[in-house]
Every structure is written in C-alpha cells, then in structure tokens.
Amino acid sequence: MKEINTIGIVGAGAMGRGIAQIAAQAGIVVKLFDLNAAAVLAARESLQQTWDKLSAKGKLSAEDATASLERVHACADLSDMASADLVIEAVIERLDVKRDLFKQLEGIVSADCILASNTSSLAITAIAAACDKPGRVAGFHFFNPVPLMKVVEIIDGLRSDRETGDALMALARKMGHKPVRAKDMPGFIVNHAGRGLNIEGLRTAQESVAPFYQIDAIMREQAGFRMGPFELLDLTALDVSHPVMESIYQQFYDEPRFRPSPITAVRFAGGLLGRKTGEGFYKYPDGQKQVPAEPAVPALPADLKVWVAPYHSVGHKRALGLLKSLGVTVVSSEQPPADALLVVTPYGEDTASVVSAYQLDGERTVALDTFFGLEQGKRRVVMCSLATLPQWRDAAHALFASDNTPVSVIDDSAGFVGQRLVAAIVNVACDIAQQTIASPEDIDLAVSLGLGYPMGGPLSMGDTLGAAHILEILRAMHRTTGDMRYRASLWLQRRVQLGVSLRTEPACMSV
C-alpha cells in the first residue's frame, strides 16, 4: 500500500484549508495551491491563527503549532505538485473544471501519485474518465468544518484501484478521522442518507400537518435529534441544500423517496436562504433565531372521562401506563361510552383512517403518538382529525400536558410527525445497504458522525425502536397515502421477516 507523506491541495478555501490543517498536524507535508495566490497566503495566515489559538488553549504545544505551520508550503504554480504522493482537489463543483485539473495534474505528478476529489455531488467515475490512469482516482469527501467533522468518505469509482482507496483509508486514520467507504453513487453515504429527514420534513409541512417550528420541536424533544429539518436547512442554507435535493432526485431518475418540495424552491428563488441571509424558515435578528411561543395549555375539564382504543397492543399499553401515572381512571368498556374522550394510538395511520375503520365518533377522537415513549419531560404529540371538535382537542392537550410535559397538537397525518420522519430515515438507510453502496457499519458511522443522528445511526435506530414497528409504519403510510415514497426497502422487510438486526449482512453472498 502506498505511503503518503506529502500531499498537494488544490483550492485554498474553507475545505482546502481544513484538510491542510489536519494533515499538517499529523506530520504530513502540505503543498497548497490556488489560482488566486492571495487565497493561499490568506489560508496560511488563517492556519497560523488557528494553531496559535489551539496552543494558547493548551490543545496543542507551541512546538507542534510551529512545526505544523512549517509543513504547509504555499505554491505559486501547479507544477509544484510534482513531488506529492497525493493531490486532493477542493475546487468548484463543476465536472469540467475538475476533469481539466486532473488532466493537467497527470502531466505533472509521478506515475503512482493518487488523485483525489473532495466532491460532494459529482460522480468519481465521471471525473476519472478524463484521466489516462483512472485507477488512481478516488473520492476523498470531507465535511465542513474539517477539523471538527471527524468522518471522511472514501469513494471508489468504477475504475478505481482497490489500493487507491486503501491508501486513503489509512491516511484518514493517520489524520485522526474515521474513514467510511462507499460505491460511486449519487450522494455517496451521508448526503444520500440525509434525504429522509429533510425531504419527509418538507412533505409533512407541505401537508400543513404542523408549522415548521413544531416539526423541529417534535424531532428534537420527542425523537431525540439535535436539530429538526428546518433548523438544519437554515444552517446549511438553501442555496446549498435545494440544488442538492434536486440533483439527487434527478440522478436517481425521479425516485419518489427523494422527491423535493416546492417549499424550498419558492424560498430559494426568493432569497430566504437561512441564517446567512437573516431569514429562512426562522428569522434571525442579530443572528439569534426567533421561535414562536408555544400555545398556551388549556384548562383541564373536571371529571374528564377517557377511553383508550385497544386496537394497537403496544400503543394501548403505553397510553394506559401514561394515564395511570397522570392519575386518570380509564373507562374499561370494550365499546367507547358516549361522553368520553376517545384516544387512539396508531402506528403509521392517520386519525381519520382509524375512526373510519372502527366506526368511532370522529368529533371526540384524538390520536396519541406512543412510538417514542411517553415519559415525563419528553414532548408528546396529539393528533386531531378534521372532525375533532375544539373542546375535545383542548381536553386532550390539557390532559397530556397535566404533568408539565410539552405537548404538540397537530393536524391529521399518516405517521404523525416523528414516526414518518424516522421511518423515512431508516428506510433510506436500508436501501443504501440493499444497494451495497456501503456496509451497515459504515452507514451508521457516517450518519452518526456526519449528521449527528441519535441512537448510533439510522440502522441502529431502527433496531432500537423496533424494525418491525418501522415496517408497520411504512406499510400503513403507503396504504393510507398511496405514495410510493413510503414503500419499504427489501433490506428492511427481509430482516423483519427473519427476525434479525438491520445491521445484518447476507451470510450467503452471490459470486
């Protein structure tokens, strides 16, 4: 395997600068080039300031800071890359530019020098097609900010030599990053897996299930994510996120799971890009996110009677446990009484479907999301149908908030909010595994580090919450909506059928 001691970096922007930092700190000589010579000098000065700050905080010795800076060499010409063992391009996301650059580099570097692209969206195979030796070309996709985002995707093009990727895997570890390996497919791992949260969040908002801030609150405070989809879109900015959504959808030939939303198209066109423009899904006066106040909790009616539908055994049991902890005596009759609040606990269905299937009184029926647990302090979600009367909606809100736990009241939705978003996330990850784009282990590692998803990544998340429940939710959503975006991955379906983990790889592989 090729040992890499000197790397060239073409592009002195944020990504190139970040890669230079972790490489130099790992003892690797860095040759930094940019068509704008001033950008190289600015990058080197920025790196010096970064290392001075790390040294002042005791995170790096003064000697190591000085040595790291000395390893970064500003290059005035592309020909200075001649002695590099590896050259990484971090230039504009245009296929023609990257191809032309690699063709130039082939006339400069040694015969065994590796050429790597930091592209996030272009096919490695397409970039390598311009090269005489495509076997030495691979993807080396870091995430911004590079020093803090500890994952890097190594992408094998169709003509990449295995040894090329192996050398990049070893280099990533040497630089303190966690490498994951992927086939050359649109979005690779992280950007591919990220479709579930954003795309399904947008679809939920488009159906007017709940306002943006409530969807975000549910994903944080019920499902356990660091950020909801709209907070994340505001952070990444729609001038980055919307084109990626369109690109991945088109590259997968209009795969329904990745169908973009006109919500982002309109906002992108109108310049409501997110934090960097001061307004996106939220407003940011003085850089601070403005979030609407939570609706006031109504008064709890005296002598409220509650009946819990026994149609879903898990949901029924969890709802009864919550009501017992709230000191509520539940009406135990098989049929609902005429003067009680009716509570249903569906997985994947909407309230209207349950009311219709069991001939309940729609005016008094609400749905309670029990999928994520109902412990005190974790946001609870109550869902109404269009027939639910305001007094029964308010009674349910007051009841489930009576222990000072936040409650979101949403309109009817197949899969509530949290169920449908998490099911979409797990399903997309399952399909990445089914296509052998990456191993289950690398899918979980890439997503947990690259996107910060809880429970160890999407496949482990499915195992933790119950793969059979995820499949139940998807099938109910597919049945209710008729939308092919909710069809279950065969990877998920087969592992539920066999009772094994979603991280289980086939024992009998075809040759």
Secondary structure, 3 states (H helix, E strand, C coil): CCCCCEEEEECCCHHHHHHHHHHHHCCCEEEEECCCHHHHHHHHHHHHHHHHHHHHCCCCCHHHHHHHHHHEEECCCHHHHHHCCEEEECCCCCHHHHHHHHHHHHCCCCCCCEEEECCCCCCHHHHHCCCCCHHHEEEEECCCCCCCCCEEEEEECCCCCHHHHHHHHHHHHHCCCEEEEEECCCCCCHHHHCHHHHHHHHHHHHCCCCCHHHHHHHHHHCCCCCCCHHHHHHHHCHHHHHHHHHHHHHHCCCCHHHCCCHHHHHHHHCCCCEHHHCECCCECHHHCCCCCCCCCCCCCCCCCCEEECCCCHHHHHHHHHHHHHCCCCECCCCCCCCCCEEEECCCCCCHHHHHHHHCCCHHHEEEECCCCCCCCCCCEEEEECCCCCHHHHHHHHHHHCCCCCCEEEECCCCCCCHHHHHHHHHHHHHHHHHCCCCCHHHHHHHHHHHCCCCCCCHHHHHHHHCHHHHHHHHHHHHHHHCCHHHCCCHHHHHHHHHCCCCCCCCCCCCC
